[in-house]
Amino acid sequence: MVLPSPRCTCEGCDCGIGKKLNEIREKERTYEFLLILDDEFSVIRTQILAMKPFPPIGSVYDLLAEDEQQRALSGGVKRTGTESSTF
């Protein structure tokens, strides 16, 4: 998803456009990250995409890690042979 870039409208450039651009870049990276997740994360991905305001990448990662941990505890996460042998 590509969001429109803001443009500076002030003469002394004290409008904070740099901050706005960083926020847009972070949002784009977060969208890209969510789109490459496996299908097992489809429910939490949809919930995150519906959040208003859209959460920063750190919060998204925390939500995904919590979801994965809950599914692992309830037996809902498929484990590879290496992961299964550690238990």
C-alpha positions as CSV (number, residue, x, y, z in Angstrom):
1,M,0.0,0.0,0.0
2,V,1.4,3.4,-1.0
3,L,0.2,6.4,0.9
4,P,0.3,9.9,-0.5
5,S,3.3,12.0,0.6
6,P,2.5,15.2,2.4
7,R,4.0,18.4,1.0
8,C,5.3,21.4,3.0
9,T,3.0,24.4,2.8
10,C,4.8,26.7,5.1
11,E,7.6,29.1,4.2
12,G,9.9,28.4,7.2
13,C,9.1,24.7,7.2
14,D,8.1,24.4,10.8
15,C,5.1,22.2,9.9
16,G,6.7,18.9,11.0
17,I,6.7,17.3,7.5
18,G,9.7,15.2,8.5
19,K,7.7,13.6,11.3
20,K,4.8,13.1,9.0
21,L,7.0,11.4,6.4
22,N,8.5,9.1,9.1
23,E,5.0,8.1,10.3
24,I,3.9,7.3,6.7
25,R,7.0,5.2,6.1
26,E,6.5,3.3,9.4
27,K,2.8,2.7,8.5
28,E,3.9,1.4,5.0
29,R,6.4,-1.0,6.6
30,T,3.8,-2.2,9.0
31,Y,1.4,-3.0,6.2
32,E,4.1,-4.8,4.2
33,F,5.0,-6.8,7.3
34,L,1.4,-7.8,8.0
35,L,0.8,-8.8,4.3
36,I,3.7,-11.4,4.3
37,L,2.5,-13.2,7.5
38,D,1.4,-16.8,7.2
39,D,-2.3,-17.6,6.9
40,E,-2.4,-18.7,10.6
41,F,-2.2,-15.0,11.5
42,S,-5.2,-14.0,9.3
43,V,-7.6,-13.3,12.2
44,I,-5.1,-11.1,14.2
45,R,-3.9,-9.4,11.0
46,T,-7.5,-8.4,10.2
47,Q,-8.0,-7.1,13.7
48,I,-4.8,-5.1,13.6
49,L,-5.7,-3.6,10.2
50,A,-9.1,-2.5,11.6
51,M,-7.6,-0.6,14.6
52,K,-8.1,3.1,14.8
53,P,-5.6,4.7,15.2
54,F,-3.3,2.3,13.4
55,P,-0.7,0.9,15.8
56,P,3.0,1.4,15.5
57,I,5.1,-1.6,14.3
58,G,6.3,-2.4,17.9
59,S,2.7,-2.7,19.1
60,V,1.9,-4.9,16.1
61,Y,4.8,-7.2,16.8
62,D,3.7,-7.5,20.5
63,L,0.1,-8.3,19.5
64,L,1.3,-11.0,17.0
65,A,3.7,-12.5,19.6
66,E,1.0,-12.6,22.2
67,D,-1.4,-14.3,19.7
68,E,1.2,-16.9,18.7
69,Q,2.0,-17.6,22.4
70,Q,-1.7,-18.1,23.2
71,R,-2.1,-20.5,20.2
72,A,1.0,-22.4,21.3
73,L,-0.4,-22.8,24.8
74,S,-3.7,-24.0,23.5
75,G,-2.1,-26.4,21.0
76,G,-3.2,-24.4,17.9
77,V,0.3,-23.8,16.5
78,K,1.9,-26.3,14.2
79,R,5.4,-27.1,15.3
80,T,8.3,-28.3,13.1
81,G,10.3,-31.4,14.0
82,T,13.0,-29.3,15.6
83,E,10.5,-27.3,17.7
84,S,8.6,-30.4,18.8
85,S,11.8,-32.2,19.9
86,T,12.6,-29.4,22.4
87,F,9.5,-30.1,24.4
